[in-house]
Amino acid sequence: MVRANPLGRIGKTGDAARSVVFLASDDSSFITGHCIVCDGGYTLP
């Protein structure tokens, strides 16, 4: 699983938490109607 991830590591709770903090901040005020994928690039198109 680690080798399949482009970042070469398993995600940590802090990785997801930073995404949540960003979405709750004013920095994301122009983001609407999107699903944010927090997987380290595992599901690259």
N, C-alpha and C positions, 0 to 999 in steps of 0.2 A: 504494500500500500504506500509506503514512504517513497519507493522508487517511482511509482506512478504519478506522484504529485510533482509538478514543475518546480516548486520551491524546495523539494527534497526533505520535507519534514511534515509531521502531523500538526494540525492546527491546535492552538491552545485556547483556553477560555478567554484569555485576554485579547486574542485576535478578534473574536466575535464581539466582545465587550466594546472594543474601540469602534467597531462599526455602529453599534447601538448608540454610543456616546456621540459619534459624528451625526447620526440621523436626528438625535435629540437637540443638537446644537443649532445656532443660527447659521453656521457654515453650510447647512443643507437646506436652507430656506427656499431655494429655487428648484429643488428636486420634488417631483410629483409623480405618482403612479408607476413606480418601478419596484421590481424585486431585486434586492441587493444580494448577490451571491458572495458568500464569504467562505471560499474553499481553497484558497491558495493557487488557483488556476487549474484545479482538477478537471473542471468541466469546460475547458477552452473549446471554442467552436472549431 
